[in-house]
């Protein structure tokens, strides 16, 4: 998809790519310093509570990058920016030049942008697994946007200290999705290609995760997953011994693996199950996944709501989000009926 990589076509795509690079450098530098000191306490301790989630030491330098980037962009033109730490901020050029100024709301004629600078903080701050920067861009509008308004998505990998390369996935609505694979040493381009899902609808021999972060919700999610796999075994002849699980604490990472063909499905149903669990649990939020959902769809994956229906939601810091992603439409056609049946069965029981 030439248009996705042609930053001259849309200057905002170039700005977003540059922002991803700055975030990656900030996160890498913070992790390198912590590892050099022989302790991760500088990055893996909570330091506050943001608008959407806990803020850890690793999040602080990346949020500082975002604040500086917002100021730089706002001097040139108006925009709205949502982050999990600060929520929505609206800024634009000062009338007499110089610093930017706060604006009253969305009706300023500039883009509306969501950025989760480190989606997967808990993985990366332990140097365990990549995190991802997740960005969704919506065109100008007078009100808070929804998922259906997203026109550009970016997923940029924040690799661990052992990685020799990193990946960036990007998409524009209606124009497909594209992958860049670059060296972690000097940023040299190793691979660049269009992203297109496969057509395999196999019901086994792959990863079919039902993600569950909170321990209080795990029995409920496990019960739903068990009912689903029992139906798939009976109706599709699946060898469910080879339906593997993976608890990747990053919705951006989950959807990247779906796009790249590693996952056959990914089900994050936490938001739709919150009312059935007496303990306080976390769920996915819009900034975790909005840009990644667009990329997955542009690559040919099917991403739907928890009940198999249409997926749309407000782009804010509080809305609980649930979604199911399928590697392709054929997989959805084959497996969605069994998930829907298990879902109905679960909701037929008393919460």
C-alpha positions in Angstrom: 0.0 0.0 0.0 2.0 2.9 -1.3 -0.2 5.5 0.3 0.5 4.3 3.9 4.3 4.7 3.5 4.1 8.0 1.5 4.2 10.5 4.3 4.1 13.3 1.8 0.6 12.3 1.0 -0.6 13.1 4.5 1.9 15.0 6.7 0.2 13.7 9.9 1.4 10.2 9.0 4.9 11.4 8.9 4.4 13.2 12.2 3.0 10.0 13.8 5.9 7.9 12.6 8.3 10.4 14.0 6.4 10.4 17.3 6.7 6.6 17.5 10.4 6.9 17.0 10.7 9.4 19.9 8.6 7.3 22.2 10.7 4.2 21.4 13.9 6.0 22.1 12.6 7.4 25.4 11.4 3.9 26.5 14.6 2.2 25.4 16.7 4.7 27.2 14.7 4.3 30.4 15.0 0.6 30.2 18.7 0.6 29.4 19.4 2.9 32.3 17.5 0.7 34.7 19.1 -2.5 33.4 22.6 -0.9 33.7 21.9 0.0 37.3 21.0 -3.7 38.0 17.5 -2.9 39.2 14.2 -2.2 37.5 12.7 -0.2 40.4 13.0 3.1 38.4 10.6 1.8 35.8 8.4 -0.9 37.4 6.9 1.0 40.3 3.6 2.8 40.2 4.0 6.6 40.3 0.4 7.8 40.0 -3.0 7.2 38.6 -3.8 8.6 35.2 -7.1 9.3 33.5 -7.3 5.7 32.3 -4.8 3.5 34.1 -1.9 3.3 36.6 1.1 5.3 35.6 4.4 3.5 36.1 8.0 4.8 36.1 8.4 3.6 32.5 5.4 5.7 31.4 6.7 9.0 32.7 9.4 9.7 30.0 7.1 8.7 27.2 4.3 10.9 28.5 6.8 13.8 28.6 7.6 13.1 24.9 3.9 13.3 24.1 3.5 16.6 25.9 6.4 18.1 24.1 5.1 16.7 20.7 1.7 18.1 21.4 3.1 21.6 22.1 5.2 21.4 18.9 2.3 20.4 16.7 -0.1 22.9 18.3 2.1 25.8 17.5 1.5 25.0 13.8 -2.2 24.1 13.9 -5.0 23.0 16.2 -5.4 19.4 17.3 -7.0 17.3 20.1 -4.9 14.6 21.7 -6.0 11.8 24.1 -3.6 9.9 26.3 -4.4 7.5 29.1 -2.5 9.7 31.5 -4.1 13.1 30.7 -7.3 12.3 28.8 -8.3 14.7 26.0 -6.3 17.9 25.5 -7.2 20.5 22.9 -4.5 23.0 21.8 -3.7 25.3 19.0 -1.5 28.3 18.0 -1.5 31.3 20.2 -3.0 34.4 18.4 0.3 36.3 18.6 2.6 33.3 18.1 4.9 31.7 20.5 3.6 28.9 22.8 0.3 27.1 22.0 -2.9 27.7 23.9 -5.6 25.5 25.3 -8.8 25.3 23.2 -12.4 24.9 24.3 -13.1 21.5 22.7 -13.0 19.5 19.5 -14.5 22.1 17.1 -11.2 23.6 15.9 -10.7 22.1 12.5 -7.7 19.9 13.4 -7.3 16.2 13.8 -8.4 14.2 16.8 -5.6 11.7 17.8 -5.4 9.0 20.5 -2.0 7.7 21.6 -1.2 5.0 24.0 2.6 5.4 24.2 3.3 2.1 25.9 0.6 -0.5 25.5 2.1 -3.4 27.4 4.0 -1.5 30.1 3.9 -4.4 32.4 5.7 -6.6 29.9 8.3 -4.1 28.9 9.2 -2.8 32.3 10.1 -6.4 33.3 12.1 -6.7 30.0 9.9 -9.7 29.3 8.1 -8.9 26.1 7.6 -6.1 23.6 5.2 -3.3 24.2 3.6 -1.3 21.5 2.7 2.3 20.8 -0.9 2.4 19.6 -2.1 5.5 17.6 -5.5 6.2 16.1 -6.1 9.4 14.0 -9.6 10.8 13.3 -10.3 13.7 10.9 -11.6 17.0 12.2 -14.9 17.0 13.9 -17.0 19.0 16.4 -17.4 16.2 19.0 -15.5 13.4 20.7 -14.9 10.7 18.0 -15.8 7.0 18.0 -14.0 4.0 16.6 -16.0 4.4 13.3 -14.3 7.8 12.9 -10.7 6.4 12.9 -9.0 6.8 9.5 -5.4 6.1 10.3 -3.9 3.5 12.6 -0.3 2.9 13.7 1.2 0.1 15.8 4.9 0.6 16.6 6.9 -2.0 18.5 8.8 -1.1 21.7 11.3 -4.1 21.8 13.0 -5.6 24.8 16.8 -5.2 25.4 17.5 -8.5 23.6 15.8 -7.6 20.3 17.8 -6.9 17.2 14.9 -5.4 15.3 11.4 -3.8 15.7 8.3 -3.5 13.6 5.8 -0.8 12.7 2.4 -1.6 11.2 0.3 1.2 9.7 -3.0 1.5 7.8 -5.3 4.1 6.3 -9.0 3.2 6.0 -9.8 1.9 2.5 -6.1 1.7 1.5 -4.9 -1.5 3.2 -2.1 -2.1 5.8 1.6 -2.2 5.6 4.6 -3.5 7.6 8.0 -2.0 8.2 10.7 -4.1 9.8 13.7 -2.2 11.0 17.1 -2.8 12.7 17.2 -1.9 16.4 20.8 -0.9 16.0 20.6 1.8 13.3 17.0 1.9 12.1 17.9 0.4 8.7 14.9 -0.9 6.8 15.0 -4.8 6.8 11.7 -5.4 5.2 8.7 -3.5 3.9 5.5 -5.2 2.6 1.8 -5.1 2.3 -0.1 -6.9 5.1 -2.8 -9.3 4.0 -4.3 -12.0 6.1 -4.2 -15.7 5.1 -7.3 -17.7 4.0 -6.8 -20.6 6.4 -9.9 -21.4 8.5 -8.4 -24.2 10.6 -10.0 -24.7 14.0 -6.9 -26.0 15.7 -3.0 -26.1 15.6 -2.6 -22.5 16.4 -3.2 -19.8 19.1 -6.8 -19.2 20.1 -6.4 -17.0 23.3 -9.2 -15.9 25.5 -7.4 -13.0 27.3 -8.0 -12.4 31.0 -5.9 -10.1 33.0 -7.7 -10.1 36.4 -7.6 -13.2 38.5 -11.2 -12.7 39.8 -12.5 -13.0 36.2 -10.4 -16.0 35.1 -12.9 -18.7 36.2 -15.7 -17.0 34.2 -13.5 -16.5 31.1 -12.2 -20.1 31.4 -15.7 -21.4 31.6 -16.7 -19.6 28.4 -13.5 -20.7 26.6 -14.1 -24.3 27.7 -17.7 -24.3 26.3 -16.4 -22.8 23.0 -13.7 -25.3 22.5 -16.1 -28.2 23.4 -18.4 -27.0 20.7 -15.5 -26.6 18.2 -14.3 -30.1 19.0 -17.7 -31.7 18.5 -18.9 -29.7 15.5 -15.6 -29.0 13.6 -13.5 -32.1 14.6 -10.9 -29.8 16.1 -8.0 -31.4 18.1 -8.3 -28.9 20.9 -5.1 -30.2 22.5 -3.5 -28.1 19.8 -5.5 -24.9 20.5 -2.9 -22.9 22.4 -3.3 -20.0 24.9 -1.2 -16.8 25.2 -1.8 -14.2 27.8 -0.1 -11.2 26.1 -0.8 -8.1 28.3 -1.1 -5.7 25.4 -4.2 -5.3 23.1 -1.9 -3.7 20.5 0.4 -6.7 20.7 -2.5 -9.1 20.5 -3.9 -7.5 17.4 -0.5 -7.3 15.8 -0.1 -11.0 16.2 -3.5 -11.5 14.7 -2.5 -9.4 11.7 0.8 -11.3 11.4 -0.9 -14.7 11.4 0.4 -15.9 14.8 -3.1 -15.8 16.4 -6.1 -17.5 14.8 -8.5 -15.7 17.1 -8.1 -13.3 20.0 -11.0 -12.8 22.4 -10.9 -10.0 25.0 -14.3 -10.1 26.6 -13.5 -8.5 29.9 -15.5 -5.3 29.4 -18.7 -7.2 28.6 -18.2 -9.5 31.7 -17.5 -6.8 34.3 -21.0 -6.9 35.7 -20.8 -10.6 36.4 -17.7 -10.4 38.6 -18.1 -9.0 42.2 -14.4 -7.9 42.4 -13.1 -4.8 40.7 -11.4 -5.9 37.4 -9.7 -4.1 34.6 -10.8 -4.1 30.9 -9.5 -2.9 27.6 -10.0 0.8 26.9 -10.4 2.6 23.6 -6.8 4.0 23.4 -5.5 0.4 23.8 -7.0 -0.9 20.6 -8.7 1.7 18.3 -5.8 2.1 15.9 -4.9 -1.5 16.1 -8.4 -2.5 15.1 -8.3 -0.4 12.0 -5.0 -2.0 11.0 -6.4 -5.5 11.6 -9.4 -4.8 9.5 -7.4 -3.2 6.7 -5.3 -6.4 6.6 -8.4 -8.5 6.2 -9.0 -9.7 9.7 -12.5 -9.7 11.2 -12.9 -7.8 14.4 -16.3 -7.7 16.1 -18.0 -7.1 19.4 -18.2 -9.6 22.2 -21.5 -11.0 21.0 -20.4 -11.2 17.4 -22.1 -8.0 16.4 -20.9 -4.6 15.2 -18.1 -3.0 17.2 -18.1 0.7 17.8 -17.4 2.7 20.9 -16.6 6.2 22.2 -12.9 7.2 22.1 -12.2 8.2 25.7 -10.3 6.9 28.7 -13.2 5.2 30.5 -15.3 3.1 28.2 -14.9 -0.6 28.8 -14.1 -2.4 25.4 -14.6 -6.0 24.4 -13.7 -7.4 21.1 -13.1 -10.7 19.2 -10.6 -10.8 16.4 -10.5 -13.6 13.8 -7.6 -14.2 11.4 -9.9 -13.8 8.4 -13.5 -13.9 7.4 -13.4 -17.6 6.8 -12.3 -18.3 10.3 -15.1 -16.0 11.7 -17.7 -17.8 9.6 -16.5 -21.2 10.9 -16.0 -20.3 14.6 -18.2 -17.4 15.4 -21.4 -19.5 15.7 -19.8 -21.7 18.4 -18.6 -18.6 20.3 -22.0 -17.0 20.0 -23.7 -20.2 21.3 -21.3 -20.4 24.3 -21.9 -16.7 24.9 -25.7 -17.2 25.0 -25.3 -20.2 27.3 -23.2 -18.2 29.7 -25.6 -15.3 29.9 -28.5 -17.7 30.4 -27.1 -18.5 33.8 -27.5 -16.2 36.8 -24.6 -13.8 37.2 
